[in-house]
Amino acid sequence: MKYEFDYQKLKGKIVEKTKNQENLANQMGVTKQSLNQKLNNKVAFKQSDIVTISTLLEISKVEIPEYFFTLKV
């Protein structure tokens, strides 16, 4: 069973903190395409991605589930 997650809140935080996905991808050292595939449920986020993004976007440890683990309905 493949789960799909809702990253709308994360996408909003990306715009708030870095203006766009390309800027965040650059800060992460990945391509915009790679980040976009993860945000569109084509490729899963690695644990290291979650830690890096949370640090860059100032997402606290307790907020991680609402940004990365909200299931699409």
C-alpha positions in Angstrom: 0.0 0.0 0.0 1.4 3.4 -1.0 0.6 6.3 1.2 0.1 9.8 -0.2 0.9 12.8 2.0 -0.5 16.3 1.9 2.4 18.7 1.7 0.3 21.9 1.3 1.4 23.2 4.7 5.0 22.5 3.9 4.7 24.2 0.5 3.4 27.3 2.3 6.3 27.3 4.8 8.7 27.0 1.9 7.2 30.2 0.3 7.2 31.9 3.7 10.9 31.2 4.5 12.7 30.8 1.2 10.3 32.4 -1.4 10.2 29.3 -3.7 11.1 25.6 -4.0 14.2 26.3 -6.1 15.8 28.4 -3.3 15.1 25.6 -0.8 16.5 23.0 -3.2 19.7 25.0 -3.6 20.1 25.3 0.2 19.6 21.5 0.4 22.1 20.8 -2.3 19.6 19.0 -4.5 17.9 19.9 -7.8 14.5 21.6 -7.9 13.2 18.6 -9.8 14.3 16.2 -7.0 12.5 18.4 -4.4 9.5 18.7 -6.6 9.2 14.9 -7.0 9.2 14.5 -3.2 6.6 17.3 -2.7 4.3 15.6 -5.3 4.6 12.1 -3.8 6.6 10.7 -6.6 9.6 9.9 -4.4 9.6 9.6 -0.6 11.4 12.0 1.7 14.4 10.4 3.4 14.8 11.0 7.2 17.8 13.2 6.4 15.7 15.3 4.1 13.1 15.9 6.8 15.8 16.9 9.3 17.5 19.3 6.8 14.3 20.9 5.6 13.0 21.3 9.2 16.2 23.0 10.1 16.3 25.3 7.1 12.6 26.2 7.5 12.7 26.5 11.3 10.1 23.7 11.8 10.3 22.4 15.4 10.5 18.7 16.2 6.9 18.6 17.5 5.7 20.3 14.2 7.3 17.7 11.9 4.3 15.3 11.8 1.9 18.1 10.6 4.3 19.1 7.8 5.5 15.7 6.6 3.0 13.0 7.7 -0.5 14.4 7.1 -2.3 11.9 4.8 -4.2 13.0 1.8 -7.9 12.3 2.0 
